[in-house]
């Protein structure tokens, strides 16, 4: 359990770093995709909301099912993002 806690803390730290890097780049990304700052704010909010839900949920999954199931479940959920984004990739963004 101790290593899982350290890995979770490391993941949370990496999320913070990615958000810190996203800040200066966000205005360029929004300009490139011709999106509003409201959409950029929603993107950052959803990132933090995912962690707000995911961190306690992962603790409950580990407590109930164990580390192996928790790691497999996180792999499946992370891997399922790819087909979903491929479906939504068909959305036409202005270029």
Buried (B, 14 or more C-beta within 10 A) or exposed (E): EEEBEEEBEEBEEEBEEEBEEBEEEBEEEBEEEEBEEEEBEEBEEEBEEEBEEBEEEBBEBBEEEEEEEBBEBBEEEEEEEEEEEEEEEEEEEEE
